[in-house]
């Protein structure tokens, strides 16, 4: 592992969720990031429940968590300096999330080929051997993703974090 790359990832870590209003609204937190790997968590919240009778977290939250963790692992696998866009995402659901428990997504870059990173991920409630879902994804560096990254860097340099631009709950700005 390159110490320079890990230092870059550590520096960028706070922005890897804060830069996405969707991830912020869903309450994602980045647990760890290393070259080619990311672990994220979605804390259990009542407003994220998909079925009030069972209390199970909505499958869309699990999908978004796996996508975001996988994209973060792809970013880290591509050297931590190239923003990516999801090219392909396949999920296999194996069981419902356990009511009342956080969901953790662990993602790992399997291969980088040019400007494409291939990632494998698993979502679970704390036991990787009892997965909620698995994902296989491909992420690509695109002109649009690079432009979004450039805008985010400019905002950060100007002292405006991307999260401060996100609409507040209830539609207030």
C-alpha angles and dihedrals in degrees: 000000000000113000089210092054093047090049090052091048092048090051093049096041096096090055098048091082100020090058091064115066089194092056090045092051090050090051097240117172128194108233097182143344129197132161104301095356138088136174120198135177135210108201115223110256131170091234090059094056115118098192116034092196093060101025091227116157112250115266090230090065090053090048092050091047093051091046093049095045090047092049090050091051089049090051089051091045092053092056102273095271106082122076114218140205126214109260098174134359126184121183131189114196114209104174141346119277112261110260113248094018130107119245118232124199120200115191131184131186108236099185141355118210115179107302095346126089122195115209138188122200143175130203120207144152095246102304112085089194090062102054126190090200142342127217137199116192146169123213127192134199106236137178089248093050091048091050091051090050091049091052091048092050090049091050091049092049088051089053095252113121116209090240092060088062094054117108114255122243111282093032097284118140 
